[in-house]
Amino acid sequence: MSNDFEGKVVVVTGGNSGIGLATARKFSEAGASVFITGRRQDALDAAVTAIGGRITGIRADMARLEDIDRLYDAVKQHHDHIDIVFANAGGGEFAPLGDISEDHFDRTFATNVKGVVFTVQKALPLLRDGGSIILTSSTTGTKGTPAFSVYSATKAAVRNFARSWCLDLKTRKIRVNVVSPGLTDTAGLNHLFGGGDQAEAIKTDFVGGVPSGRIGQPGEVADAVLFLASDKASYINGVELFVDGGLAQI
């Protein structure tokens, strides 16, 4: 097994399930000390047990600045720096234009935009020069999606953060890149699609539009994140790497 991240300190927000969990596991297996966040203590505890290695779970809602502060306070108890930040926490719900409420708008932007801004900003005092930041966007940030405009707008914002922040952090040689998953087989996607047979039917319908002819797996997105965080991507900065089976490319 590769030890490309031996001795590295990594923060993965939303690391208790789905893509975040798969990514945290791969960083841990590659030798990193990993800090993950999640809003539910039971899921966080289960993730820590499943990942093993040098893993620490911090219960946190990344839309709350005091929780972000608590995350980095926990990191400082063990390390004097961070090498990699994967700002992955996010979520959304369907709502067509006529049904968008102020609460829906505020909750989605708080987690997906505000949370990402301050997760990264508050990491900067600890983040090493030459470090790596990876943000989670989505194919929805590029493509139109019915009844999903608020979520899609947040992901378009995240994509532009990388373009702007790689300039803000130029003198520190910190790279900022984006990973944009397409349909990925996670519990969150199943919940979004209504669960059970309904979710399976919707996924089957969507797969017909994916050139690769299948749904993606969380580990496949995780592999892309580890690549962007690694020295192999040392001259890759400000990009959006789609992990979508070609969905957003047609």
C-alpha positions in Angstrom: 0.0 0.0 0.0 1.3 3.5 -0.9 2.5 5.7 1.9 2.3 8.9 -0.2 0.8 10.9 2.7 2.9 9.5 5.6 3.2 12.2 8.2 0.8 14.5 6.6 -2.1 16.2 8.5 -5.4 16.2 6.7 -8.8 17.7 7.4 -11.9 16.2 5.8 -15.2 17.9 6.5 -18.3 15.8 6.1 -16.0 12.8 6.6 -18.5 10.5 8.4 -20.3 9.2 5.2 -20.2 9.0 1.4 -17.3 10.6 -0.4 -15.9 12.2 2.7 -15.7 8.8 4.5 -14.1 7.1 1.5 -11.5 9.9 1.1 -10.7 10.0 4.8 -10.1 6.2 4.7 -7.8 6.4 1.8 -5.8 9.3 3.4 -5.5 7.2 6.6 -4.4 4.1 4.6 -1.7 6.2 2.9 -0.2 7.2 6.3 -1.9 10.5 7.1 -3.2 11.8 10.4 -6.8 12.6 9.5 -9.4 14.8 11.2 -13.0 14.3 10.1 -16.2 16.2 10.9 -19.8 15.2 11.0 -23.0 16.5 12.5 -24.2 13.2 14.0 -22.1 11.7 16.8 -23.3 8.1 16.1 -22.2 8.3 12.4 -19.0 10.0 13.4 -18.1 7.3 15.9 -18.9 4.6 13.4 -16.7 6.3 10.8 -13.8 6.6 13.2 -14.1 2.9 14.0 -14.4 1.9 10.3 -11.4 4.0 9.2 -8.9 3.2 11.9 -5.4 4.4 12.0 -4.6 8.0 13.1 -8.1 9.3 12.8 -9.9 11.8 15.0 -13.6 12.7 14.7 -14.9 16.1 15.7 -18.7 16.7 15.9 -19.3 19.9 13.9 -21.8 21.7 11.7 -19.6 23.5 9.2 -22.3 26.2 8.8 -21.4 27.3 12.4 -18.3 29.3 12.8 -17.9 28.3 16.4 -17.8 24.6 15.3 -15.1 25.4 12.7 -13.1 27.0 15.4 -13.5 23.9 17.6 -12.3 21.8 14.8 -9.1 23.7 14.4 -8.6 23.9 18.2 -8.7 20.1 18.2 -6.1 19.9 15.4 -3.8 22.2 17.4 -4.0 19.9 20.4 -2.1 17.3 18.3 -0.3 19.2 15.5 1.2 22.6 14.7 0.2 22.5 11.1 -2.2 21.2 8.4 -1.0 19.9 5.0 -4.3 19.3 3.2 -7.9 20.6 3.6 -10.7 18.7 1.8 -13.7 21.0 2.3 -16.4 18.5 1.4 -19.3 19.0 3.8 -22.5 20.0 2.0 -26.0 19.0 1.0 -29.2 20.0 -0.7 -32.8 19.3 -1.3 -35.0 19.5 -4.4 -37.2 22.7 -4.7 -38.5 24.1 -8.0 -38.4 27.8 -8.4 -41.9 28.4 -7.2 -41.4 26.5 -4.0 -38.0 27.9 -2.9 -38.4 29.2 0.7 -36.1 31.6 2.5 -35.2 28.8 4.9 -34.3 26.4 2.1 -32.1 29.1 0.5 -30.4 30.1 3.8 -29.7 26.5 4.9 -28.2 25.5 1.6 -26.0 28.5 1.2 -24.9 28.4 4.9 -23.6 24.8 4.5 -22.3 24.8 0.9 -21.0 28.4 0.6 -20.5 30.0 4.0 -19.2 26.7 5.4 -16.6 26.3 2.7 -15.4 29.9 2.9 -14.8 29.8 6.6 -13.5 26.2 6.7 -10.7 27.3 4.4 -10.2 30.8 5.8 -9.9 29.5 9.4 -7.4 26.8 8.3 -5.0 29.3 6.8 -3.0 30.0 10.0 -2.3 26.3 10.3 -2.0 25.4 6.6 1.6 25.0 5.5 2.9 27.0 2.6 2.9 24.7 -0.4 -0.2 22.9 1.0 -3.3 21.8 -0.9 -6.9 22.7 -0.7 -9.6 20.6 -2.4 -13.2 21.8 -2.6 -16.2 19.6 -3.5 -18.4 21.0 -6.2 -20.7 19.0 -8.5 -21.7 18.5 -12.1 -24.8 20.5 -11.1 -22.6 23.6 -10.9 -22.1 23.4 -14.7 -25.3 21.8 -15.9 -28.9 22.9 -15.5 -30.9 20.6 -13.2 -34.7 21.0 -12.7 -35.8 21.7 -9.1 -32.2 21.9 -7.9 -31.3 25.5 -8.7 -30.3 26.7 -5.2 -28.0 23.7 -4.6 -26.6 24.1 -8.2 -25.8 27.8 -7.6 -23.9 27.0 -4.4 -21.7 24.5 -6.3 -21.1 27.1 -9.1 -19.9 29.4 -6.3 -17.6 26.8 -4.9 -16.0 26.3 -8.4 -15.2 30.0 -8.6 -13.7 30.0 -5.1 -10.9 27.8 -6.5 -10.2 30.2 -9.4 -10.0 33.2 -7.0 -8.3 31.6 -4.0 -5.5 30.2 -6.0 -4.6 33.8 -6.8 -5.1 34.9 -3.2 -2.8 32.2 -2.0 -0.3 32.5 -4.9 2.6 33.8 -2.7 2.2 30.9 -0.3 2.2 28.3 -3.1 -1.0 26.8 -1.8 -2.9 25.0 -4.5 -6.7 25.2 -4.7 -8.6 22.7 -6.8 -12.1 21.4 -7.2 -13.4 17.9 -7.5 -16.9 17.7 -9.1 -18.6 14.3 -8.8 -21.5 13.2 -10.9 -24.0 10.6 -9.8 -22.3 8.8 -6.9 -23.7 5.9 -5.0 -24.0 7.4 -1.5 -26.5 7.3 1.3 -27.0 11.0 0.7 -28.0 10.5 -2.9 -30.4 7.7 -1.9 -32.0 10.0 0.6 -32.3 12.8 -2.0 -34.0 10.5 -4.4 -36.5 9.3 -1.8 -34.9 6.0 -0.7 -35.8 2.4 -1.5 -37.2 1.4 -4.8 -37.9 5.0 -5.8 -34.2 5.9 -5.4 -33.1 2.9 -7.4 -35.6 3.7 -10.2 -34.4 7.3 -10.4 -30.7 6.3 -10.4 -31.4 3.8 -13.2 -33.1 6.5 -15.2 -30.2 8.9 -14.7 -27.6 6.3 -15.6 -29.0 6.3 -19.2 -27.4 9.7 -19.6 -24.0 8.8 -18.3 -21.5 7.9 -21.1 -19.8 5.4 -18.8 -23.1 3.6 -18.4 -23.0 3.3 -14.6 -23.2 5.2 -11.3 -19.9 6.3 -9.7 -18.6 4.9 -6.4 -17.3 7.1 -3.5 -13.9 5.6 -3.7 -13.5 6.7 -7.3 -14.0 10.3 -6.2 -11.7 9.8 -3.3 -8.9 8.6 -5.7 -9.3 11.9 -7.6 -9.0 13.9 -4.3 -5.9 12.1 -3.3 -4.4 12.8 -6.7 -5.1 16.5 -6.5 -3.6 16.6 -3.0 -0.5 14.7 -4.0 2.9 15.8 -5.3 1.8 14.2 -8.6 -0.5 17.2 -9.1 2.1 19.8 -8.1 1.5 21.8 -11.3 -2.3 21.6 -11.2 -3.9 24.6 -9.7 -7.4 26.1 -9.9 -8.8 23.3 -12.0 -12.2 21.5 -11.8 -11.7 17.7 -12.1 -15.0 16.0 -13.0 -15.5 12.5 -11.7 -18.7 11.9 -13.5 -18.4 9.2 -16.1 -18.6 11.9 -18.7 -22.0 13.2 -17.6 -21.1 16.9 -17.7 -19.0 16.5 -20.8 -21.8 15.9 -23.3 
